[in-house]
Amino acid sequence: MPTTSDVIAAFAYYIGSGGYYEKASAKNLSREVSDFAANKGSANYTYMGKLCGVNPGAWCAMMVSTAVYEACGSDKAAAREAMWGVWPYTSCNQLFDAGLAHDASHYSPWQLTAKGRTGEAYMPQAGDVIVFSDNGTTRTHTGLVYAVDSATVYTYEGNSGNMARKRSYALTSSYIYGYVTLNLTGETPDTDDGADASGIAQFQRWLDVSADGVYGPETKAAAVKAHQRYVNAAYGAGIAEDGVWGPDTYYATERVQRPDDTDDVTVWQGLLYCLGYDPVGLDGSFGANTESATMELQNDKGLNATGIADAYTWARALGSGRPAHTVLKKGSAGQEVRYLQRLLTEQGHTLQTDGKFGSKTRAAVLEYQTAQGLDADGIVGPLTWAAIE
């Protein structure tokens, strides 16, 4: 894994020689210093966007992704591990949410006192990712901390004045939402100390794996595979049953809640046991006890305590966050479109969840965007995703 110094140095490359400028068009998108100021503009075309597959696009997050990727020797798997499973980081919400799942995201002190956030006041460290907010709620910008003193945090940022440059802020600045410590050691959090070994062993027997009462990689993979098998059988998702939690599994995941009585509820109850929560039984019936345990988990993870295990709750339970959403529009197809259609249906729109972005889905998107005061273009980009999830 790279070191903090490696990531800072990779970012500094783009800060040097006058700083990297975004482009007016899809030209001069190389990593060469000679191209940094060529074809300057404000159209959000960048080398970072090209690398991350979102071009043009708001590139502050992708600048962080690029620095981590290069520090990892251009190894995407290593970059993804370093960024808590969300490489490429293309939206300011993603990394903070993933960090929360691993206790690696920290709120800044002013928010703890003025905004009532939970958690401990945090002193940033060089190498932390910094996350900003214009209103204390919506995360709107990001960068990398390269130095800190008793009063000031010093940052490298992309997409700042249409370029990559140095900035600095008072540690108490209301613009700072919080920080994320990168996973540069490859560590993962331990199972909750309060986990019920007998409940885990019962779940392991149900999964047909070694019943040692310890939640480890084998049990986690078997649980994900059982969940994948269920969504394929119940909803015709057609996803790989490989035991790996990825974007397709996230998008195929449907809610489990009272009064569901399915194998997917059994998987959820088993995961609750593995994480130290007690659903009082592994019976596949989502009743009051499973709902209460779900709410406990959600509270501990900083989620809305609905008692409903939606895709994001599943993801956080499995140590992940939201996937990097793509831009969807008429003609798009696949699991992500099905997921969007389910979200729109939950908002009261009548849609067939067929995974095809046709005229009816576009009409529902337009109606939703209008109701939310968004630019009604029928295209589901970062702002629409942020509003609907």
Buried (B, 14 or more C-beta within 10 A) or exposed (E): BBEBEBBBBBBBBBBEEEBBBBBBEBEBBEBEEEBBBBBEBEEBBBBBBBBBEBBBBBBBBBBBBBBBBBBBEEBEEBBBBBBBBBBBBBBBBBBBBBBBBBEBBBBBBBBBEEBEBEBEEBEBBBBBBBBBBEEBEEBBBBBBBBBBEEEEBBBBBBBBEBBBBBEEBEBEEBBBBBBBBBBBEEEEEEBBEEBBEEBBBBBBEBBEBBBEBBBBEBBBBBBBBBBBBBBBEEBEBEBEBEBEBBBBBBBBBBBBBBEBEBBBBBBBBBBBBBBBBBBBBBBBBBBEBBBBBBBBBBEBBBBEBBBBBBBBBBBBBBBBBBBBBBEBBEEBEBBBBBBBBBBBBEBEBEBEBEBBBBEBBBEBBBBBBEEEEBEBEBBBBBBBBBBBB
